[in-house]
């Protein structure tokens, strides 16, 4: 007669090695997601010259992602609850890959638009599934570190995509740098690299299935859900943070959409070269990709360090003011000065590391713990609305003013839009600091023991 199975609560917990193996594969799934999203960043000028796209059409590709992301934030957590982590992670990772395939299939704007929208449906819900998974497998102090490692691996994908014209030159210029670049091969490469999303999800499925049969894991973490009724009850400090979030991030991620084309055009204009010089374009594009990758690279390293600094000295609202101030001049420096591009990009990289390190953990000081899911999900939704608006608006501005290597000042209107966001971010950061240094403060300016290392998840 077979022995009775061991009761679940008496089973051993998975070893540390097993849990870190889980971390690697859920992070691999997110790596594929991030690479697919950023894979079109180096392609704007190629789409314009070869496919007849306009700058506004290119901006709409990422706007469609953000619109789909708004929708998925309304029900993604519910699906993770109903399907479970492993099924939902596989489903959403598969949607990311389907989105990549549709984008690369044919030079049809509307097919690409559909592909980016499907990516938006899959990518944001995949992140919810990954977050829920990490909350199940890691507890206490390990959780913040696990989130940090997870996002570091994911941001490596952004760096790889930005620099793909360098390490995957054969995909962009299969016939050599004296022949026109190829629009499709980089997107096919995104399918190959992005397949890691599905591979990671499949391996995670196997790891969790084995663990469910042999270990005690505890209950799954609670995914972020939206409750607008709860959101309306949040205090003014929270809404200042939300306003800072949407203005600050709308000046970062939509900028990254157009940055490689902007940098390429400026480098070409400084070289006195035409877009028709394929070799010069290839060289300028590689340098532009390296410049664009400074933002995720700096955030990988500096964001957790700034979080640790806040633990030591407090002053979170003050640091958000400093970061927002750094953001204001960088866009205008790019179009109106001859300062080397690395200077304003580095300033933006510091801001991109500093503000998130203070902003995301600050919500935990301002909002009750049982309402954090609503608070973060609402921030994410508003943020994606900002992305959709500014991806479209800046693309439209670049199109109207014929921005390009032969008319670099055509980028000025778009850069003014981003600069206005910088001014607004500073304004909301100052309002937050004024409130947090007054009688209704929540402790953002003081030294506390709260784990601001959670900033590494921003």
C-alpha positions as CSV (number, residue, x, y, z in Angstrom):
1,X,0.0,0.0,0.0
2,X,1.6,3.3,-1.1
3,X,2.5,5.8,1.6
4,X,0.1,8.8,2.2
5,X,1.4,12.0,0.6
6,X,3.1,14.5,2.9
7,X,0.6,17.3,3.9
8,X,1.4,20.5,2.0
9,X,2.1,22.5,5.2
10,X,4.7,19.9,6.3
11,X,6.7,19.9,3.1
12,X,10.0,21.7,3.0
13,X,10.4,25.1,1.4
14,X,12.3,25.2,-1.9
15,X,16.0,25.8,-1.6
16,X,17.6,29.1,-2.1
17,X,19.2,27.8,-5.3
18,X,15.8,26.7,-6.6
19,X,14.2,30.1,-5.9
20,X,17.1,32.0,-7.7
21,X,16.6,29.6,-10.6
22,X,13.0,30.7,-10.7
23,X,14.1,34.3,-10.6
24,X,16.4,33.8,-13.6
25,X,13.7,32.4,-15.8
26,X,10.9,34.8,-14.9
27,X,13.4,37.6,-15.6
28,X,14.3,35.9,-18.9
29,X,10.6,36.2,-19.8
30,X,10.6,39.9,-19.0
31,X,13.9,40.3,-21.0
32,X,12.1,39.1,-24.1
33,X,9.2,41.5,-23.4
34,X,11.6,44.5,-23.0
35,X,13.6,43.7,-26.1
36,X,10.6,43.4,-28.3
37,X,9.3,46.8,-27.0
38,X,12.6,48.6,-27.6
39,X,13.5,46.8,-30.9
40,X,11.8,49.5,-33.0
41,X,13.7,52.4,-31.4
42,X,16.6,52.3,-34.0
43,X,14.3,52.0,-37.0
44,X,12.4,55.3,-37.2
45,X,14.6,56.8,-40.0
46,X,14.6,53.5,-41.9
47,X,10.8,53.3,-41.7
48,X,10.6,56.9,-42.9
49,X,13.0,56.5,-45.8
50,X,12.1,53.0,-47.0
51,X,8.5,52.3,-46.0
52,X,7.2,55.9,-46.4
53,X,6.1,56.2,-42.8
54,X,5.8,59.6,-41.2
55,X,7.1,60.6,-37.8
56,X,3.6,60.6,-36.4
57,X,2.9,57.1,-37.8
58,X,6.1,55.9,-36.0
59,X,4.9,57.6,-32.8
60,X,1.5,55.9,-33.1
61,X,3.2,52.5,-33.0
62,X,4.1,53.1,-29.4
63,X,0.9,55.0,-28.7
64,X,-1.1,51.8,-29.7
65,X,1.0,49.9,-27.2
66,X,0.1,52.3,-24.4
67,X,-3.6,52.4,-25.2
68,X,-3.7,48.6,-25.0
69,X,-1.7,48.8,-21.8
70,X,-4.4,51.0,-20.3
71,X,-7.0,48.4,-21.1
72,X,-4.9,45.5,-19.8
73,X,-4.2,47.3,-16.5
74,X,-8.0,47.1,-15.8
75,X,-8.2,43.3,-16.0
76,X,-4.6,41.9,-16.0
77,X,-4.5,41.2,-12.3
78,X,-7.9,39.5,-12.5
79,X,-6.7,37.1,-15.2
80,X,-3.6,36.3,-13.2
81,X,-5.9,35.4,-10.2
82,X,-8.2,33.3,-12.4
83,X,-5.6,31.5,-14.5
84,X,-2.8,31.2,-12.0
85,X,0.8,32.5,-12.4
86,X,2.2,29.8,-14.8
87,X,-0.7,29.8,-17.2
88,X,-1.0,33.6,-17.3
89,X,2.8,34.1,-17.6
90,X,2.8,31.8,-20.6
91,X,-0.3,33.4,-22.2
92,X,1.0,36.9,-21.9
93,X,4.5,36.0,-23.0
94,X,3.0,34.3,-26.1
95,X,1.1,37.5,-26.8
96,X,4.3,39.5,-26.7
97,X,5.8,37.1,-29.3
98,X,2.7,37.2,-31.5
99,X,3.0,41.0,-31.4
100,X,6.6,40.8,-32.5
101,X,5.7,38.5,-35.4
102,X,2.9,40.7,-36.7
103,X,5.2,43.7,-36.5
104,X,7.8,42.0,-38.6
105,X,5.5,40.2,-41.1
106,X,4.9,42.8,-43.8
107,X,5.6,46.6,-44.3
108,X,2.0,47.4,-43.5
109,X,1.5,50.2,-41.0
110,X,-1.8,48.9,-39.7
111,X,-0.5,45.4,-39.3
112,X,2.4,46.8,-37.3
113,X,0.0,48.9,-35.3
114,X,-2.0,45.7,-34.5
115,X,1.3,44.0,-33.5
116,X,2.3,46.8,-31.1
117,X,-1.2,46.8,-29.6
118,X,-1.0,43.0,-29.0
119,X,2.4,43.5,-27.5
120,X,0.8,46.1,-25.1
121,X,-1.9,43.6,-24.1
122,X,0.7,41.0,-23.4
123,X,3.6,43.0,-22.0
124,X,1.9,44.8,-19.1
125,X,-0.1,41.8,-18.0
126,X,3.1,39.7,-18.2
127,X,4.7,42.2,-15.8
128,X,1.8,41.7,-13.4
129,X,2.3,38.0,-13.5
130,X,6.1,38.3,-12.9
131,X,5.5,40.7,-10.0
132,X,3.0,38.2,-8.5
133,X,5.4,35.3,-9.0
134,X,8.3,37.1,-7.2
135,X,6.0,38.0,-4.3
136,X,5.2,34.3,-4.0
137,X,8.8,33.0,-4.1
138,X,10.6,35.7,-2.2
139,X,9.8,37.1,1.2
140,X,11.2,39.9,3.5
141,X,14.5,41.5,2.6
142,X,15.0,39.1,-0.3
143,X,12.0,40.5,-2.1
144,X,13.5,44.0,-2.9
145,X,16.7,42.4,-4.0
146,X,14.9,39.9,-6.2
147,X,12.9,42.8,-7.8
148,X,16.2,44.6,-8.4
149,X,17.8,41.7,-10.1
150,X,14.7,41.1,-12.2
151,X,14.6,44.6,-13.5
152,X,18.3,44.7,-14.1
153,X,18.0,41.7,-16.4
154,X,15.0,43.2,-18.1
155,X,16.8,46.5,-18.7
156,X,19.7,44.7,-20.2
157,X,17.3,44.0,-23.0
158,X,16.7,47.7,-23.5
159,X,20.4,48.3,-23.7
160,X,20.8,45.4,-26.2
161,X,18.0,46.8,-28.4
162,X,19.4,50.3,-28.4
163,X,22.8,49.0,-29.4
164,X,21.6,46.4,-31.9
165,X,22.9,48.5,-34.9
166,X,26.4,47.8,-33.4
167,X,26.3,44.2,-32.3
168,X,23.8,43.1,-35.0
169,X,25.1,45.3,-37.9
170,X,24.5,42.2,-40.2
171,X,20.8,42.6,-39.6
172,X,20.6,46.3,-40.3
173,X,23.1,46.2,-43.2
174,X,23.1,42.7,-44.6
175,X,24.6,43.8,-47.9
176,X,27.3,46.0,-46.2
177,X,27.3,49.7,-45.1
178,X,27.3,50.9,-48.7
179,X,23.9,49.4,-49.4
180,X,20.6,50.6,-48.0
181,X,19.7,49.2,-44.5
182,X,17.1,46.5,-44.1
183,X,13.9,47.3,-42.2
184,X,12.7,43.7,-41.6
185,X,15.8,41.8,-40.4
186,X,16.1,43.8,-37.1
187,X,12.4,42.9,-36.4
188,X,13.0,39.3,-37.2
189,X,15.9,39.4,-34.8
190,X,13.4,40.8,-32.2
191,X,11.3,37.7,-32.8
192,X,14.4,35.4,-32.1
193,X,15.5,37.4,-29.0
194,X,11.9,37.9,-27.9
195,X,11.3,34.2,-27.9
196,X,13.1,34.1,-24.6
197,X,9.8,35.4,-23.2
198,X,8.1,32.2,-24.1
199,X,11.1,30.0,-23.2
200,X,11.3,31.6,-19.7
201,X,7.6,31.1,-19.2
202,X,7.7,27.4,-20.2
203,X,10.7,26.7,-17.9
204,X,8.9,28.6,-15.1
205,X,5.8,26.5,-15.6
206,X,7.9,23.4,-15.2
207,X,9.7,24.7,-12.1
208,X,6.5,25.8,-10.4
209,X,4.7,22.5,-11.3
210,X,7.5,20.5,-9.7
211,X,7.6,22.8,-6.7
212,X,3.8,22.5,-6.2
213,X,4.2,18.8,-5.9
214,X,7.3,18.7,-3.7
215,X,7.5,22.0,-1.7
216,X,5.5,24.4,0.4
217,X,5.3,27.7,-1.4
218,X,2.6,29.6,0.6
219,X,0.0,31.6,-1.2
220,X,0.6,33.6,-4.3
221,X,1.1,37.4,-3.9
222,X,-1.8,39.7,-4.7
223,X,-1.5,41.4,-8.1
224,X,-2.2,45.1,-8.5
225,X,-5.9,45.8,-9.1
226,X,-7.7,49.1,-9.8
227,X,-10.5,50.5,-7.7
228,X,-11.3,54.0,-8.8
229,X,-13.5,54.6,-5.8
230,X,-10.5,53.9,-3.5
231,X,-8.3,56.0,-5.7
232,X,-10.5,59.1,-5.3
233,X,-10.0,58.9,-1.5
234,X,-6.2,59.2,-1.7
235,X,-4.6,62.3,-0.1
236,X,-3.1,65.2,-2.0
237,X,0.5,64.0,-1.5
238,X,-0.4,60.8,-3.5
239,X,-1.8,62.8,-6.3
240,X,1.2,65.1,-6.4
241,X,3.3,61.9,-6.8
242,X,1.0,60.7,-9.6
243,X,1.2,64.0,-11.4
244,X,5.0,63.9,-11.0
245,X,5.0,60.3,-12.3
246,X,3.1,61.0,-15.5
247,X,4.9,64.3,-16.3
248,X,8.4,62.8,-15.5
249,X,8.0,59.5,-17.3
250,X,6.2,61.0,-20.3
251,X,9.4,63.0,-20.8
252,X,11.5,59.8,-20.6
253,X,9.9,56.9,-22.4
254,X,8.3,58.8,-25.4
255,X,11.6,60.6,-25.7
256,X,13.4,57.2,-26.0
257,X,11.0,56.4,-28.9
258,X,12.4,59.2,-31.0
259,X,15.8,59.7,-29.4
260,X,17.9,57.5,-31.7
261,X,16.5,59.3,-34.8
262,X,17.2,62.7,-33.1
263,X,20.7,61.7,-32.1
264,X,21.4,60.2,-35.6
265,X,20.2,63.4,-37.3
266,X,22.3,65.7,-35.0
267,X,25.4,63.6,-35.5
268,X,24.9,63.6,-39.3
269,X,24.4,67.3,-39.3
270,X,27.6,67.9,-37.3
271,X,29.4,65.6,-39.7
272,X,28.0,67.6,-42.6
273,X,26.8,64.3,-44.0
274,X,23.5,63.5,-45.8
275,X,21.1,60.7,-45.0
276,X,22.0,59.4,-48.5
277,X,25.5,58.5,-47.2
278,X,24.8,55.0,-46.0
279,X,28.2,54.6,-44.3
280,X,27.8,57.8,-42.4
281,X,24.2,56.9,-41.4
282,X,25.4,53.5,-40.1
283,X,28.1,55.1,-38.0
284,X,25.8,57.8,-36.7
285,X,23.1,55.3,-35.8
286,X,25.5,53.1,-33.8
287,X,26.6,56.1,-31.8
288,X,23.0,57.2,-31.3
289,X,22.1,53.8,-30.0
290,X,24.9,53.9,-27.5
291,X,23.8,57.3,-26.3
292,X,20.2,56.1,-25.9
293,X,21.3,53.1,-23.8
294,X,22.8,55.5,-21.2
295,X,19.4,55.9,-19.7
296,X,18.6,52.3,-18.8
297,X,22.2,51.5,-18.1
298,X,22.5,54.4,-15.5
299,X,19.2,53.4,-13.9
300,X,20.3,49.8,-13.5
301,X,23.3,50.9,-11.4
302,X,22.3,54.2,-9.8
303,X,18.6,53.7,-8.9
304,X,19.2,51.2,-6.1
305,X,22.1,53.3,-4.8
306,X,20.0,56.4,-4.6
307,X,17.4,54.3,-2.8
308,X,20.0,53.3,-0.2
309,X,21.0,57.0,0.1
310,X,17.4,57.9,0.9
311,X,17.4,55.3,3.6
312,X,20.4,57.1,5.2
313,X,19.4,60.7,4.8
314,X,15.7,60.9,4.0
315,X,14.9,64.0,1.9
316,X,12.9,62.0,-0.7
317,X,10.8,64.9,-1.8
318,X,13.8,67.2,-2.0
319,X,15.6,64.6,-4.2
320,X,12.6,64.5,-6.5
321,X,12.9,68.3,-6.9
322,X,16.6,68.0,-7.8
323,X,15.9,65.2,-10.3
324,X,13.1,67.2,-11.9
325,X,15.3,70.3,-12.1
326,X,18.0,68.3,-13.9
327,X,15.4,67.1,-16.5
328,X,14.2,70.6,-17.5
329,X,17.1,71.9,-19.7
330,X,18.3,68.7,-21.3
331,X,16.0,68.7,-24.3
332,X,16.6,72.3,-25.3
333,X,20.4,71.7,-24.9
334,X,20.1,69.0,-27.5
335,X,18.6,71.3,-30.2
336,X,19.9,74.7,-29.4
337,X,23.5,74.1,-28.3
338,X,26.6,72.4,-29.5
339,X,27.2,70.8,-26.1
340,X,28.3,67.1,-26.7
341,X,25.1,65.0,-26.6
342,X,26.7,62.8,-23.8
343,X,26.3,65.8,-21.4
344,X,22.5,66.3,-21.6
345,X,21.9,62.5,-21.9
346,X,24.0,61.9,-18.8
347,X,22.0,64.6,-16.9
348,X,18.8,62.8,-18.0
349,X,20.3,59.5,-16.9
350,X,20.9,60.9,-13.4
351,X,17.4,62.2,-13.3
352,X,16.0,58.9,-14.5
353,X,17.9,57.2,-11.7
354,X,17.1,59.7,-8.9
355,X,13.4,60.4,-9.3
356,X,12.2,56.8,-9.5
357,X,14.4,55.8,-6.6
358,X,12.5,58.3,-4.5
359,X,9.0,58.3,-6.1
360,X,7.9,54.7,-6.1
361,X,8.9,53.9,-2.5
362,X,7.3,57.2,-1.4
363,X,3.9,55.8,-2.2
364,X,4.4,53.2,0.5
365,X,4.7,56.1,3.0
366,X,1.7,58.0,1.7
367,X,-0.8,55.2,1.1
368,X,-2.1,52.5,3.6
369,X,-0.5,49.1,2.9
370,X,-3.8,47.4,2.0
371,X,-4.4,50.0,-0.7
372,X,-1.0,49.9,-2.3
373,X,-2.2,47.6,-5.1
374,X,-4.8,50.2,-6.2
375,X,-2.3,53.1,-5.7
376,X,0.4,51.5,-8.0
377,X,-2.0,50.3,-10.6
378,X,-3.7,53.7,-10.8
379,X,-0.2,55.3,-11.3
380,X,0.6,52.8,-14.0
381,X,-2.7,53.5,-15.8
382,X,-2.2,57.3,-15.8
383,X,1.4,56.9,-16.8
384,X,0.4,54.8,-19.9
385,X,-2.2,57.5,-20.9
386,X,0.7,60.0,-20.8
387,X,2.9,57.8,-23.0
388,X,0.1,57.4,-25.6
389,X,-0.5,61.2,-25.8
390,X,3.2,62.2,-26.0
391,X,4.3,59.5,-28.4
392,X,1.6,60.7,-30.8
393,X,2.1,64.5,-30.1
394,X,5.9,64.5,-30.5
395,X,5.6,62.3,-33.7
396,X,3.1,64.8,-35.1
397,X,5.3,67.7,-34.2
398,X,8.3,66.1,-35.9
399,X,6.2,65.4,-39.0
400,X,4.7,68.9,-39.3
401,X,8.2,70.5,-39.0
402,X,9.9,67.9,-41.3
403,X,12.4,67.0,-38.7
404,X,15.4,65.0,-40.0
405,X,19.1,65.2,-40.8
406,X,18.5,67.9,-43.4
407,X,16.4,70.0,-41.0
408,X,17.6,69.3,-37.5
409,X,15.7,72.4,-36.1
410,X,12.5,70.5,-37.0
411,X,12.9,68.6,-33.8
412,X,12.7,71.8,-31.7
413,X,8.9,71.7,-31.2
414,X,9.0,68.2,-29.9
415,X,11.8,69.0,-27.5
416,X,9.8,72.0,-26.2
417,X,7.0,69.6,-25.4
418,X,9.3,67.4,-23.4
419,X,10.8,70.5,-21.7
420,X,7.3,71.7,-20.7
421,X,6.9,68.2,-19.1
422,X,10.1,68.9,-17.2
423,X,8.8,72.2,-15.9
424,X,5.5,70.6,-14.8
425,X,7.4,67.7,-13.1
426,X,9.4,70.3,-11.1
427,X,6.2,72.1,-10.2
428,X,4.6,69.0,-8.8
429,X,7.8,68.0,-7.0
430,X,7.8,71.4,-5.3
431,X,4.2,71.1,-4.3
432,X,5.0,67.6,-2.9
433,X,8.0,69.0,-0.9
434,X,5.9,71.9,0.4
435,X,3.3,69.5,1.7
436,X,5.9,67.0,3.1
437,X,7.7,69.7,5.0
438,X,4.4,70.9,6.6
439,X,2.1,69.6,9.3
440,X,0.5,66.9,7.0
441,X,3.9,65.3,6.2
442,X,4.1,61.5,5.8
443,X,7.8,61.1,6.6
444,X,9.3,61.5,3.1
445,X,11.8,64.0,4.3
446,X,12.8,62.1,7.4
447,X,15.1,59.1,8.0
448,X,13.0,56.0,8.4
449,X,13.5,52.2,8.3
450,X,11.1,51.6,5.4
451,X,12.7,49.7,2.6
452,X,13.3,52.2,-0.1
453,X,15.4,49.6,-1.8
454,X,12.1,48.8,-3.5
455,X,13.1,51.7,-5.7
456,X,15.0,49.1,-7.8
457,X,11.6,47.9,-9.1
458,X,10.7,51.3,-10.6
